[in-house]
Amino acid sequence: MEQIIQTVQNLDWSPLYISLKTGIAATIVSFFLSIAAARCALKASPFAKAVLDGIFTLPLVLPPTVAGFLLLLLFSRRRPFGIFLYESMGLKVVQSWLGCVLAAVVIAFPIMYRNARAAFEQVDADLVYAGRTLGMSETAIFFKVVIPSASPGIVSGTILAFARALVEYGATSMLAGNIPGKTGTISQKIAMVMQDGDFAAAGVWAAIIGLIAFVLIALINIVSGKKMKQVKRW
């Protein structure tokens, strides 16, 4: 017990700060991209919808290290696109906090997209038809009718996306590396202290992650526990 207390007192809290900062930024980006992607998929033809759904969901089924490897190939400063970003815009993705965010977005995006699309599909079609009858534009219907009706599913997806971005390890390690105070997240910190044999520090960080995960799961249960009406698809 004394060892754990001493470990907490000597703990470097930068991994928690970096993880929270990365998770929040990645969730914000994933939220808007996923809402747009879900709407685009719903409005597409069945064939186009299947193709788009496969593309948007692909990072969910790929191993995170594979996603990180593909991102590294794309954004490396030895590759044309990476060279263009660095020389033309001054953006360095590899081994930077931007790389942390990008990797987290790629991994969290499919989760948010799937939840948003499922929520949109459960919106009562009669509400959409009523909006059209009243002369509302499709954009107005989407933001004033569809989004509010699908809000429980969207909120749950947002929380899940944040949780996934918060604990991302594989793609982040490949793209951003593990630079203490810069790209070293909680997941990377746990792996590093385990290699050093510091099980007390690993246990403290695991407990912190577990507590955050419990709070997020509780929030999802509160949101999804609200009564949802059975509605037609639109």
Salt bridges, closest charged atoms under 4 A:
ASP53 OD2 - ARG114 NH1 2.83
ASP53 OD1 - ARG117 NH1 2.61
GLU121 OE2 - LYS49 NZ 3.20
GLU121 OE2 - ARG117 NE 3.34
ASP126 OD2 - LYS232 NZ 3.81
GLU138 OE1 - LYS43 NZ 3.81
GLU138 OE2 - ARG132 NE 2.91
GLU168 OE1 - ARG164 NH1 3.17
